[in-house]
Amino acid sequence: MAARTVTVAFVGVEARRVDVQVQIAGGLAGIVIVGLADKAVTESRERVRAAFASLGLAVPGDRIIVNLAPADLPKDGAHYDLPIALALLAEMGVVPKDAVENAVVFGELGLDASLAVTPGVLPAAMAAHGMDLPIICAEACGPEAAWAGGDVIPAPNLIALINHFRGGAHLEPPVPGEIAAPPPVADLRDVKGQEQAKRALEIAAAGGHNLLLVGPPGSGKSMLAQRLAGVLPPLTAEELLEVSMIQSVAGLLQRGRLTRARPFRAPHHSASMAALVGGGIRARPGEVSLAHRGVLFLDELPEFNPQTLDALRQPLESGEVVVARANHHITYPARVQLVAAMNPCRCGGGAGMCRRWPRCAAEYQGRLSGPLLDRIDLQLDVPPVTAADLALPPPVEGTAEVASRVAAARAAQTERAGGGEILNAAVDQKTLEAIAAPDEAGQALLSKAAMSLSLSARAYHRTLRVARTIADLDGGGGVRRMHIAEALSFRRIRPGHETESGRAISVTGK
């Protein structure tokens, strides 16, 4: 009868059960692995042979069949080494079969039988806890697996596991890794002038809104974006688990150390579509998923490939990425706050310095599709910083003061939501209509602006979301005309676009 162990296969961040069955049968000598395994899995046979040889064990000179069930679920990764090795040891009689049958086994073998750090231990441990089974993993992965709360058996190498199962030694359970201190954040006091941009940053942080900053080089766009992390509140316990699961699959957790700081990802504009939204041969999470519950900063936005940017439209709307393959679909969470920065034109100087203005600006900004811009709630121009601005004393308010107002606004949203999606940028349409209905004067202003600025239905509702956030920062209460007016001031019009009256709108939108 075949020996068995249990491991997992990853479908996105979800770990699904896989039964590893090993049988020594008659026939031509060799190890055959079946069950839709990729190259990293089939290479396990060579690592297992070398690990056995380092322990003085010989692989039986018979045909060894390794079946990974269910057979129609794709398997990839090197973490199948250890479950195959333990099942083979059980089939050889080296360890008791019942000792390895009732555990989730997860680990990569070195040629010297050592166990290496393997990505995805946290979701694997969560799956083991859900199956009410212990997890066997590398000693270095123990602190990460311990966060799942179940039984963990960490081992430095294969011989330690053999001794543990034969009663020669006992492997002590690990303790969870520590919560790392958040990295130091830059203060908003470092930014001279740019009061409107700071206000937009505060609104974006309070409601989880996407933000676009347009201005010449040196105007402080990147400085503002980098200071958003300090304004955002720390991750909640639920959000911490979500973020850590993605980071574990991506191999970004070090020694099981978690952090409550929100992710901040800033990919280069040469990033491919697979790098940004996820995909590739093994369909790994992209930057938009690695920034889940945090900030995705795209500097020099028009320099990104237009098709790559348009691939962000669905994640920004739904909060998840679906990577389609011929025989399966993989879903990664991607509830991000997009912050983008760009020059007004390819020359960078803007209306006062570009000799081809406004044609140069229209061509450059035309690389951004209208549907993508529709999903960016706050869009504003960042003027150049003057010498007078630089001579000013440091601002009275810094990151701490803004963060306290943001926390109060988010607390109001939490209380209003009653356990659902709390941020104004992500509430469903029915909820938005209930919480953001403006007063009569505000509705009249919004209706008039929607006609004169040719706002789409999405832009119309996103203006309401921003107005609701401004009202929350204003102490709660209903959405009034002044909240609608401020929200509309952040709906930027691109050069060359005209209103119904035929008047060209300037780059500042005024």
N, C-alpha and C positions, 0 to 999 in steps of 0.2 A: 504494500500500500504506500502511496506517495506521501512524503513529508510535506508539511504546509507551514507557511508563515503569512503574515498579513503586512501589506504596505499600502501606500497611497499613490494615486496619480493626480496631477493638478489639472484642473479645468478652470483657468483664471486663477483666482485665489482660493477656490474651493478644492478641498482635498477629498477625493473619492476613493473608496476602498478597492484594493486590488489583492486578490489571493494569489500567492506565489506557491506553485506546486512543483515539486522536484521528484523525479522518479529515475532510478537506475534500472535500465532495461537492457536486454540483449541487443546485439547489433554492432555496427561499426563504431569504434571508440570516438568520443567527442561530446561536446556540450552543445545542445541545440536549444535555442530560446525562441518560443513562439508566443504570439499574443499581441501583434501590432507594436513591436518594439522598435525604437529608432536606433541609430548607430551607437549612441552613448550606452544604451542598454545592452546591445549585443556585444559590445566590448567588455562587458562585465566578466565574461567567461575567462578572458586573459588575466584580468586583475584578480579574480578568484583563484585561478591556478597559481599565480605568483605568490599570493598571500598564503595559500596552503603550503607551498614549497618553503616559504620562510619559516613556517612552524614545524617543518619536518613531516608534513602530511602529504600523501600522494592522492591525487584525484583518481578515483576508480577507472580502470582501463576499459570501461564499458560505455555504452551510449547513455548519456544523461540528458533527459528531457526536462526543460524548464518551461512551465506553462504559466502565463500571466493572464489571469481571468478577472473581469470579462474580456474576451478576445477582441471585441470591437471598439474598445476604449484605447486611444493612442497613449503610449507610454514613452516618456523621455526623461533624461537625466541620469546621473550616476548614483542616485540614492538606492537603486535596486541591487547594488553590489552586496550589501550586508544581508538583506532578506534572502537572496539566492544562496549566499555562503552558509547562513545558519540552517536553511532548509536542507542543503546538501550535507552539512554536518549531522543533522538529525537523521537523514536517510542512511548515512554511513554508521550511525550508532555512536557517534562521538559525544553528542549531547542528547538528553531525553527529548522525544518528540513533543510531549505535552508542555515542555518548558517554553518552546518557541511558537507553538500553534496559537496561543492566546495572548499575543502581543503584536503591536504595530512596530515593525522594524524599519529603520530609516538610516541609511549611512553609506558613504563612499569609502571603499577600501584602497589603501595604498599598497604598493608592491611588497612592503615590509609588514603587512597586516595591520597597519595603523588605521585609525578612523579619522577622516578629514571633515572639516566644516562643510556642511551641505546647505544650500539655500532651501527655504521652505519649511524649516523645522517647526515654526510656530503654528501655521495652519495644519501641519501633520499632527502635532500634539493636540490641537483642538479637535481634530477628527477622531483621534484615539480616545480622548476624553468623552466624546459623544458616543463612541462604541463601548465605553466602559472597559477599555483595555489599557494596559501600560504601554509606553513607547520606549523602544530601545534605540539609542542614538549615540553619536560621538560625544565624548566628554566635553569638548569645547562647545557643543550645541546645548548642553544640559541647562545652563541658565536661561536660555531662550525658551526651551521646551517647558521649563518649570512654570512659566507665566500662564500656561493653559490650565493649571490646577490639578492635573491628574498625576498618576504614578509615572515616574521617569527613571529609566535605568541607563545611566551614562557610562560609557566605556572608552578608555584610551585606545584600545586595540582589540583584535579578535581573540587573542589568548586570554585576556581579562574576562571576556564574555564566556569563553569555554570554562574557565575556572569558576566563574559565578554560577553557571548552570550545573556544574558537577559538584558544587559544594565546597570547593577549595578556597574560595574567597568571596567576599560580599562587596558589591558595588553600592556605595552610599548615594542616596538621592541628592540632587543638586538643589540649590536655593535659587529663586528667581534673580535675574540680573537687576542691577540698580536702575533707578530713574535718573537719567543723566541731567545735569544742570543745563538749562537752556543757554545757548551761546550768547555772548554779549551783542546787544543790538545798538545800531547807530541812532542818535537822538535827532528828533525833528528840529531841535534848536540849531543844528548845523546848517539848515537851509535858510538862506537869507531871502527875504521877499517871498514871492510866489504864494500869497495868501489864498488866492482862489484855488490853486492846485492843492494846497494843504487841506482846504475845506473839502474838495472832492475826494481826497484820500480818506478823510474822516468818514464821509458818507459811504464810500465804498467799503470800508472796514465794518461799519455798523450794520449794513444790510447785505454784505456779501456780493456787492455789485461788481461787474466787470468795468475796467477803466482804461481809457486810451488818452495818452498824453502826446500832444503834437507841439513841437517847438524846435528851434535851431540848436545846433550843438552847444553844449555848455550851459544850457538853461536850467539844468538840474533835474531832468526827467528820471535818470537812473538813480540819483540820490533819493528822490521821493519814493520810487518803487521799492528800493532796498529798505526804507524805513517803515514800510507797511507791516513788516513782520513784527516789529515792536509794538504796534498799535493793536494788533489782533489778540484776542484772549487766548489762553492756553487751551490745548485740546481737552475735551471732556473724556471721561473714562471710555465711553462707547466709541468716540472718534479715535482715541488712542489705539484701541484694538483694531479698528479698520485700517488705520495708517500702518500700524506695525505688521499686519498680515501682508500688505502689499510690499513693504520693505523687506520682509522675510523672504518672500518669493523672489524678489530681485537681488537678494544677497547683500542687503545694505545694513543689516543689524550686526553690530560687533559685540560679541560676548554677551548677547542677550540684553544689551543696554537700550532701554526705551527712552524716549524724550517726549515731553508735552509741548515742545515748540512746534509750531505749524510748519509743514514743509515749504520750502522756497526753492523752486527750480527755475533756472535761467538758461535754457539751451541756446546754442549758437544758431544763427540764421541759416547755416548750411545743413541743419538737421534734416534727415529724410522723413518721409511720412511714417515709416515704421518706428523710427526713433521718437517721433513726437506723439503719435496716437497709439502706438503699440502694433505688434505684428511680427513679421519675420518668419523664419522657418519654424521656430518653436513658439511663436506668438507670445512674446514676453511683454510685460507692461511698458508703455511708453512714458514720456515725460508728463503727459497730462494725467496719467494714473499715479505716477510717483508724487505728483503735487496734490493728490486727493486731500481734501479738507484744508488745503493751504493755498499758496500763490504760485501761479505759472506766469513768469515774467518773460515776455517776448520783446527784446530790444531790436530796433531797426526792423519794424514789422513788415514793411513792403519788400524787404530783401529776402524774406522767406519765399519758398516756392508757393505760388498761388493755390495750386492743388493741395499742397500740404496744409495751408491755412484753412481752406474750405473743408478739409477733413475734421476740423475742430468744431464745425457747426453743430453736428449731432451731439457730441459730448457736452458742449456748453449748454445745450437745451435740455438734455435728458439726465445729465450727471453720470453717464456711464459710456464705456466704449465697447462696441460689439465687433469682434474680429471674426469674420466669416471664413470658414474653410469648406472644402468640398464635402466632408463627412461630419463636421461638427462646428459649433459656434462657441467662442470664448468671450466671456463678459468680464470686464474690469471696471471697478468703480472709478469715477472721474469727476467728482463734485469739486471743481476748482474755482478759484477767483482769478480771472485773467486780468493781468496788468500789462499793457502794451505801450511802447514808446516808438516814436518815429519823427524824422525830420519833416518839415512842411513840403520840401521838394528834394529832388536828387542833389541839387547844389547845396542844400542845407541852410542857406541864408534866409530864405523867406522872401516876402514881398518887397522889402527894402533893398535887397542885394541881388536877387535873381533877375537876370536880364530877359529871361524867357517867361517871367511870371505873367499871367497865371497858368499858361499852357504847361510849363514844366511841372507845376504842382498838380495839375489835373492828371497828367500822364503818370506821375509817380504815385499819387494816391489812388489812381484808377486801378492799380494792381490789387487793391483790396475790394472784395466783392461787397455789394450792398447787403446781402443776407448775413454776412459775417459782421459787418458794422451794426446791423440791426440788433445783434445779440450783445453789443457793448453798451451798457446803460449810461455810462458817464464818459463824455468825450469833450475835451477842452483843449484850447491852445495855451501853451506855456510860453510867455514872452521872454525875451533875453533878459538876463540879469544885468542891471546897470551898475556903474561905479557907486552911485548913491545907495543902491541896495546893499552893496558889499560893505559900505561904511557904517551901516546901521548897527546898533548893539544887538546882541543875541535876543531872539524873541522871548517874551515872557512865558509863553506856553511851549512845552516840549512834548515828548512822547508820552510821559506819564499822565499829563493832564488830558490829552486827547484820548488815551487808552481808557481812562476812567469814564469819559462820556460814551465811548463805544461800548464798554461793558454795561452801562446803564441802559443804553438803547437795545442791546441784545437781550438783556434781562426782561425788558418790556415785551419783546417779541416772543421769548420763551413762555412768559406768563400768558400771552394771548394765544399761543399755539396749543397749549394744553397737551403737549407730548408729540405733536407731529413735526414736520419740517419747519424749523423756527425762523429761518432767515427770509426776509422780504423778497430777496432775489429769486427764491426757489419755491415759494408757496404756490399751490395750484390756482387755477383760474377762478374757481368758485370762491376760494378763501380770499383771493385778492379783491374780488368785487365786494366782498363783505367788509373787509378791513380798510380799504383804501378809497371808498366812495367820497369824492370831494364835495365841498359845499357848493351852493349854486354859483357863486362867483368863480370858484375854481373850475367847475365843470364848463362854464362859458369860456374861460380862458383856454382850457385844454382843447375844447372843440374848435375854437378859432385857430389855435396853433396847429392842430392836426390838419386843417385844410390848407393853411398858408404854407406850412413846411412840408406838406405831402407825406405826413407820417404814415408808415405802415401800421397794420393792426398790432404787430409785435412791438414796434417802437412806441405806440400809444400806451400799451399796457406796461411797458418797461418804464415809461415816464411816471406812471402811477406808482410803480414799485419804489422808484427813487423818492417820489413825494412822500410816500408812507414812511420811508426811512428818515427823511428830513423832519417829519412830524414827530417821530420817535426821539430824535436828537433834541427836538424842541420841547420835550417834556411829555409827549404823548398827546392824547386827544385826537380830534378829527383832522382830516386833510383839508387845509384851507388854501385860499388863492395864492398866498405868498409861498406856500410849499410847492404848488404847481409851477409857479413862476421860476423858482430857483431850480426845480428839476428840469424845466425847459431850457434854462440857460446852459445846461450841460449836453444839449442835443446839438452837436456841431454839424454845420453844413460844409460840404467839400467845395473847393474852388470850381467855378464854372457851372454850378448848379443854380437854378433860378426858382423863385417863388412863382405862384400863379399870376402875380401882377407883372412878372417879367423882370423884376429888379434882381440883379446879380447879387448874391450873398458873398460877402468878403470871407477871407479865411478865418477870421475871428467869429464869424457867425453873427455879427452885430448888425 
